[in-house]
């Protein structure tokens, strides 16, 4: 039999049991996650992986890194409302990294954007932003008048990056830019995101650069582009400008073996391979991408796929 005293204890215990999860939820850190929106290197659009783009979500705030073709659709596929985008980072001005920059913001506006988007990228981003609005002036001004939409132009605040260093500091995230060579392009930046749940580094496109390991030292996640030489040799055989293209690819990207060297020197917890070069060879296996990496790096390796998510802490 349960007397009044035991009944009261039972009731209090039950109340504490139901209240406890809410207390734990208040104490929990905000979840940080990476979504690999587009993993294929290069400007060609195909039926496979989407063109280069990544997303970092920190406390439900979206940070987009690069805007290859398809980034808007991939955000939708990832369940991220486009008008919720707050920050865009462009690594360099190759078309596969910036071609949908303006259109991403336009698509956010078409879907109801009402808050500012801050964008950062190498010199030329501010001019590109002005030019984009000039190209679309007729459409934008017609829709403002005819549909009662707000003017989107003041909502996109672009800033050229001219030197290494911190480019953004919020209450949750610090973003640092680091110039790395991508011949013939010199205004090309890797980005480091320091979040409450760990540090993420995106290599950008880059030639083998040991200094990148210093920049990424101790990172929880390093997302690094990679080149698979045997597939480049196959590409040369079926491409009219094969010899010239091969020279460019080998001089401006990092082989899988050298990616392993960078990850080892940086002592990262997780290495993510992405921006695959060449990106149009579906018969290349995950083992092919990782085989030479493992010659130098013994840690955890992830071969990114479109819309794959990686949660931090790892």
FENPETA-V320653 format. One record per residue. RES is the residue in three letters. SS is DSSP state (H for helix, E for strand, L for the rest). NEAR is the number of other C-alpha atoms within 12 Angstrom. D_CENTER is the distance of its C-alpha to the mean C-alpha in Angstrom with 1 decimal. Layout:
BEGIN
{{RES | SS | NEAR | D_CENTER} {RES | SS | NEAR | D_CENTER}}
END
This chain:
BEGIN
{{UNK | L | 6 | 61.9} {UNK | L | 10 | 59.3} {UNK | L | 9 | 61.0} {UNK | H | 10 | 59.7} {UNK | H | 11 | 58.4} {UNK | H | 12 | 56.4} {UNK | H | 13 | 55.2} {UNK | H | 13 | 53.9} {UNK | H | 14 | 52.1} {UNK | H | 15 | 50.6} {UNK | H | 15 | 49.4} {UNK | H | 14 | 47.9} {UNK | H | 14 | 46.2} {UNK | H | 13 | 44.7} {UNK | H | 14 | 43.5} {UNK | H | 14 | 41.8} {UNK | H | 14 | 40.2} {UNK | H | 13 | 38.6} {UNK | H | 14 | 37.6} {UNK | H | 14 | 35.9} {UNK | H | 13 | 32.6} {UNK | H | 13 | 32.2} {UNK | H | 12 | 32.8} {UNK | H | 12 | 30.3} {UNK | H | 12 | 27.6} {UNK | H | 11 | 28.3} {UNK | H | 10 | 27.9} {UNK | L | 14 | 24.7} {UNK | L | 17 | 21.5} {UNK | L | 22 | 18.8} {UNK | L | 23 | 16.4} {UNK | E | 34 | 12.8} {UNK | E | 34 | 10.5} {UNK | E | 45 | 7.2} {UNK | E | 38 | 7.2} {UNK | E | 43 | 6.4} {UNK | E | 41 | 7.4} {UNK | E | 46 | 8.6} {UNK | L | 46 | 9.7} {UNK | E | 41 | 12.6} {UNK | L | 40 | 13.2} {UNK | L | 35 | 15.5} {UNK | L | 31 | 16.6} {UNK | L | 23 | 19.0} {UNK | L | 22 | 18.6} {UNK | L | 18 | 20.1} {UNK | L | 13 | 20.9} {UNK | L | 19 | 18.5} {UNK | L | 35 | 14.8} {UNK | L | 39 | 12.8} {UNK | E | 45 | 11.6} {UNK | L | 52 | 8.2} {UNK | E | 53 | 5.3} {UNK | E | 52 | 2.4} {UNK | E | 47 | 4.2} {UNK | E | 47 | 6.1} {UNK | E | 37 | 9.8} {UNK | E | 35 | 12.5} {UNK | L | 22 | 16.0} {UNK | L | 20 | 14.9} {UNK | E | 29 | 13.3} {UNK | E | 32 | 10.1} {UNK | E | 43 | 7.6} {UNK | E | 47 | 5.6} {UNK | E | 49 | 3.9} {UNK | L | 50 | 6.4} {UNK | L | 45 | 9.0} {UNK | L | 43 | 10.8} {UNK | L | 35 | 13.7} {UNK | L | 37 | 13.4} {UNK | H | 44 | 10.4} {UNK | H | 41 | 13.2} {UNK | H | 27 | 14.8} {UNK | H | 33 | 11.9} {UNK | H | 37 | 11.4} {UNK | H | 23 | 15.1} {UNK | H | 20 | 15.2} {UNK | L | 26 | 13.0} {UNK | L | 20 | 15.6} {UNK | L | 27 | 13.8} {UNK | L | 26 | 16.2} {UNK | H | 36 | 15.0} {UNK | H | 30 | 17.3} {UNK | H | 30 | 15.7} {UNK | E | 40 | 12.7} {UNK | E | 36 | 13.6} {UNK | E | 41 | 11.2} {UNK | E | 42 | 9.4} {UNK | E | 47 | 8.4} {UNK | L | 48 | 9.6} {UNK | L | 48 | 9.9} {UNK | L | 44 | 13.1} {UNK | L | 33 | 15.5} {UNK | L | 33 | 15.6} {UNK | H | 23 | 15.8} {UNK | H | 33 | 13.3} {UNK | H | 41 | 10.6} {UNK | H | 39 | 12.6} {UNK | L | 32 | 15.1} {UNK | L | 35 | 14.1} {UNK | H | 45 | 13.3} {UNK | H | 40 | 16.8} {UNK | H | 28 | 17.2} {UNK | H | 41 | 14.3} {UNK | H | 43 | 16.3} {UNK | H | 33 | 19.5} {UNK | H | 26 | 18.6} {UNK | H | 32 | 17.8} {UNK | H | 32 | 21.2} {UNK | H | 25 | 22.9} {UNK | L | 20 | 21.8} {UNK | L | 23 | 23.2} {UNK | L | 27 | 21.0} {UNK | L | 24 | 23.2} {UNK | L | 23 | 21.2} {UNK | L | 25 | 19.6} {UNK | E | 35 | 16.0} {UNK | E | 30 | 15.4} {UNK | E | 38 | 13.5} {UNK | E | 44 | 13.2} {UNK | E | 46 | 13.4} {UNK | E | 37 | 16.1} {UNK | L | 25 | 19.7} {UNK | L | 25 | 20.3} {UNK | H | 33 | 17.7} {UNK | H | 25 | 20.5} {UNK | H | 18 | 22.8} {UNK | H | 29 | 20.4} {UNK | H | 36 | 20.2} {UNK | H | 20 | 24.0} {UNK | H | 15 | 24.5} {UNK | H | 28 | 22.4} {UNK | H | 26 | 24.5} {UNK | H | 16 | 27.6} {UNK | H | 15 | 26.9} {UNK | L | 19 | 26.6} {UNK | H | 18 | 29.3} {UNK | H | 14 | 31.8} {UNK | H | 20 | 29.6} {UNK | H | 25 | 28.2} {UNK | H | 20 | 31.6} {UNK | H | 15 | 33.3} {UNK | H | 19 | 31.1} {UNK | H | 18 | 31.6} {UNK | H | 13 | 35.3} {UNK | H | 12 | 35.7} {UNK | H | 14 | 33.3} {UNK | L | 14 | 33.4} {UNK | L | 20 | 29.7} {UNK | L | 24 | 28.5} {UNK | L | 26 | 27.7} {UNK | L | 35 | 23.9} {UNK | H | 30 | 24.2} {UNK | H | 19 | 24.6} {UNK | H | 27 | 21.6} {UNK | E | 36 | 19.1} {UNK | E | 27 | 19.4} {UNK | E | 33 | 17.9} {UNK | E | 26 | 18.2} {UNK | E | 29 | 18.5} {UNK | E | 31 | 17.5} {UNK | L | 23 | 20.6} {UNK | L | 21 | 20.4} {UNK | L | 23 | 18.7} {UNK | E | 20 | 18.5} {UNK | E | 22 | 17.3} {UNK | E | 31 | 15.9} {UNK | E | 28 | 15.5} {UNK | E | 17 | 17.4} {UNK | L | 19 | 17.7} {UNK | L | 13 | 19.8} {UNK | L | 25 | 17.0} {UNK | L | 29 | 14.4} {UNK | E | 24 | 14.9} {UNK | E | 32 | 12.4} {UNK | E | 32 | 13.9} {UNK | E | 38 | 13.6} {UNK | E | 37 | 15.2} {UNK | E | 33 | 16.7} {UNK | L | 36 | 16.7} {UNK | L | 28 | 18.8} {UNK | E | 30 | 17.8} {UNK | L | 23 | 21.4} {UNK | L | 20 | 22.7} {UNK | E | 24 | 19.9} {UNK | L | 25 | 20.2} {UNK | L | 31 | 18.2} {UNK | L | 39 | 14.9} {UNK | E | 43 | 12.7} {UNK | E | 48 | 10.7} {UNK | E | 48 | 9.3} {UNK | E | 42 | 10.7} {UNK | E | 44 | 10.3} {UNK | E | 32 | 13.7} {UNK | E | 35 | 14.2} {UNK | L | 24 | 17.4} {UNK | L | 27 | 16.5} {UNK | E | 32 | 15.2} {UNK | E | 37 | 13.2} {UNK | E | 46 | 9.7} {UNK | E | 43 | 9.4} {UNK | E | 49 | 7.1} {UNK | L | 51 | 10.0} {UNK | L | 50 | 9.4} {UNK | L | 52 | 12.3} {UNK | L | 44 | 15.2} {UNK | L | 35 | 18.8} {UNK | L | 33 | 19.9} {UNK | L | 34 | 19.8} {UNK | H | 24 | 21.5} {UNK | H | 22 | 20.7} {UNK | H | 41 | 17.0} {UNK | H | 33 | 18.5} {UNK | H | 24 | 20.2} {UNK | H | 34 | 17.1} {UNK | L | 38 | 15.4} {UNK | L | 25 | 18.8} {UNK | L | 26 | 19.0} {UNK | L | 37 | 15.3} {UNK | L | 36 | 15.0} {UNK | E | 42 | 11.9} {UNK | E | 48 | 11.1} {UNK | E | 49 | 8.5} {UNK | E | 50 | 10.7} {UNK | E | 48 | 11.6} {UNK | E | 47 | 15.1} {UNK | E | 44 | 18.3} {UNK | L | 40 | 21.2} {UNK | H | 28 | 24.4} {UNK | H | 21 | 26.7} {UNK | H | 29 | 24.7} {UNK | H | 31 | 24.6} {UNK | H | 22 | 28.3} {UNK | H | 21 | 28.6} {UNK | H | 24 | 26.6} {UNK | H | 22 | 29.0} {UNK | H | 16 | 31.9} {UNK | L | 14 | 30.9} {UNK | L | 14 | 29.5} {UNK | L | 11 | 32.0} {UNK | L | 13 | 30.2} {UNK | H | 17 | 29.4} {UNK | H | 18 | 30.8} {UNK | H | 16 | 29.0} {UNK | H | 24 | 25.7} {UNK | H | 28 | 26.1} {UNK | H | 18 | 26.9} {UNK | H | 23 | 23.7} {UNK | H | 36 | 21.5} {UNK | H | 31 | 23.3} {UNK | H | 23 | 23.3} {UNK | H | 28 | 19.7} {UNK | L | 40 | 17.7} {UNK | L | 42 | 18.1} {UNK | E | 38 | 20.3} {UNK | H | 43 | 19.6} {UNK | H | 28 | 22.6} {UNK | H | 35 | 21.3} {UNK | H | 45 | 17.8} {UNK | H | 41 | 20.1} {UNK | H | 31 | 22.0} {UNK | H | 41 | 19.0} {UNK | H | 48 | 18.0} {UNK | H | 32 | 21.7} {UNK | H | 28 | 22.3} {UNK | H | 30 | 19.5} {UNK | L | 27 | 20.8} {UNK | L | 36 | 17.5} {UNK | L | 30 | 17.9} {UNK | E | 36 | 15.4} {UNK | E | 44 | 14.1} {UNK | E | 44 | 11.5} {UNK | E | 44 | 12.3} {UNK | E | 47 | 10.1} {UNK | E | 46 | 10.5} {UNK | E | 47 | 14.2} {UNK | E | 43 | 16.9} {UNK | L | 39 | 19.0} {UNK | L | 37 | 17.1} {UNK | L | 27 | 20.2} {UNK | L | 26 | 22.2} {UNK | L | 19 | 22.1} {UNK | L | 14 | 24.9} {UNK | L | 23 | 22.9} {UNK | L | 17 | 22.7} {UNK | H | 23 | 20.4} {UNK | H | 17 | 23.4} {UNK | H | 25 | 23.3} {UNK | H | 39 | 19.7} {UNK | H | 34 | 20.6} {UNK | H | 24 | 24.3} {UNK | L | 26 | 24.1} {UNK | H | 36 | 21.3} {UNK | H | 25 | 23.8} {UNK | H | 19 | 26.4} {UNK | L | 22 | 24.8} {UNK | L | 28 | 22.5} {UNK | L | 22 | 24.1} {UNK | L | 25 | 21.4} {UNK | E | 23 | 19.3} {UNK | E | 34 | 17.2} {UNK | E | 27 | 14.9} {UNK | E | 34 | 14.6} {UNK | L | 37 | 11.5} {UNK | L | 31 | 12.7} {UNK | L | 33 | 11.4} {UNK | L | 30 | 11.2} {UNK | E | 24 | 11.7} {UNK | E | 25 | 11.2} {UNK | E | 32 | 11.6} {UNK | E | 25 | 13.5} {UNK | E | 28 | 14.4} {UNK | L | 23 | 16.9} {UNK | L | 24 | 16.9}}
END
